[in-house]
Amino acid sequence: MIKQSVTTLTLVALAMCISVAPVTAQQDQMMQKDQMQKNQMQKDQMQKDQSTMMLRETTTTLQGPPVSELDARFINDIHLGNKKEVALSNMALQKATSSAIKQYAQQMIDYHKQSDGKIVQLAQMQKVNLPEGPSTSMHSVMDRLSALSGSSFDKAYMDELVEDHNRNVYVYRMQAERGTDNDVRAFATQSLPEIESHLASARSISQQVASK
């Protein structure tokens, strides 16, 4: 009888173990599933945060900081200077008596048109409003030179170009050293050697004209 009771209890215990085991396994599976879901949610949130940061960085890059007064003034000055050099040199092609001056004038037209194309692009990038018409001083110079002819025009044109490029070398050098915008400063740095070369040529031709 005792033996039979022990056997009965053993069978009951085994039955309880069997019934509990699936429940425990099911709980483990549910816990694992919950943990996987939590991990995925954390991963998704991290990706979302990274995307937001990238968007902010891109927006900041596209908008950029406001252009400094120095950079804006440089862009405006060079734009007006380019227009002046092209206008004066077009006049020189018609009025100059020296072939060296005409050759130099054509070089000025080609260079300053190209330079102004870059300046216009920089102005658009930096949201700088460029002056639409020529300056008052440019009108004055154009009127003065248009009234001259022959050697008088040759001398006046070359004197004006020497003076302009003297000033330009200073302006470009200051911008290359102190400009705050990388693109504007790079333009000044890359252009400076060419401006210095133009000044040297203008001085040489001016001396030739003066010696005649």
Buried (B, 14 or more C-beta within 10 A) or exposed (E): EEEEEEEEEEEEEEEEEEEEEEEEEEEEEEEEEEEEEEEEEEEEEEEEEEEEEEEEEEEEEEEEEEBBEBBBBBBBBBBBBBBBBBBBBBBBBEBBBBEBBBBBBBBBBEBBBEBBEBBBEBBEBBEBEBEEEBBEEBEEBBEEBEEBEEBEBBBBBBBBBBBBBBEBBEBBBEBBEEBEBEBBBEBBBEBBEEBBEBBEBBBBBBEBBEEE
